[in-house]
Amino acid sequence: MKKTIITYIILLSVTLLSCKPKQNMVYLSNHNMEEEVNKAKFQGLNIQEGDVLLILVSALDELAVKPFNLNTANKVGSESNAGINQYVQPSEYLVNEEGNIYFPVLGNIYCKGMSKIQLKQELETRLKRYLTDPMVSINLKNFNISVLGEVKNPGQKESLSQKINIFQALGLAGDMTDFGDRTHVKLIRTGDDGGDQVVNVDLTRSDIVSSPYYYMKQNDILYVQPDKNKQVQANSNPNRVLIFQIIGALLTAGTLIIALTR
């Protein structure tokens, strides 16, 4: 009787101790969160191979600017003494393997690694040879990232905004599951040399907002690793938990039967 009860107590204790509570569930859990968040600064994106840029050139002389916009579309808006209004659509430019875009009249423009502001200044400087006070607007058409692993909706995500931080990226994927390890999130990023860089990010630390990995870049990949409990569960015999439950039930029933027959 005593041995049976002792055995049951030991098994029950082991079971309870093995069910450790989930730790590190809170993002930015440091006490100085507000101070760190104020340090976050968006530096803008650098243009990469494969980017599709939407570029629009404008100037006072609409006729002179027309050759510099590939997708110029003339639509009748309203007629006046000045003539017919013209509406110009942005043109799409693919950054090729050499890091160039081919621009009308100007030819090849190397832009890989530039920010949008730098390319804007470069184009406006070159256009001044042909236009008076040219203005160039540039937007990225295809800002894509991938969020994989222990998230509720993994896959490739497209953002309308180019200013997106790591938490907004997780939000696009429905946030982490309860099994996601918030202390070891892998970020895979393509460097300027074309090679991939892999870094571990701890999202429970508030100083992440001042790191170069807080804001996402084009084609970044976030991989949320499963925590240790999920890894053990995945690598274990799926019938092991059921076996322990059956043994526990049998021990409980045996203990009750012995107690009732005394």
Disulfide bonds with the S-S distance in Angstrom:
none
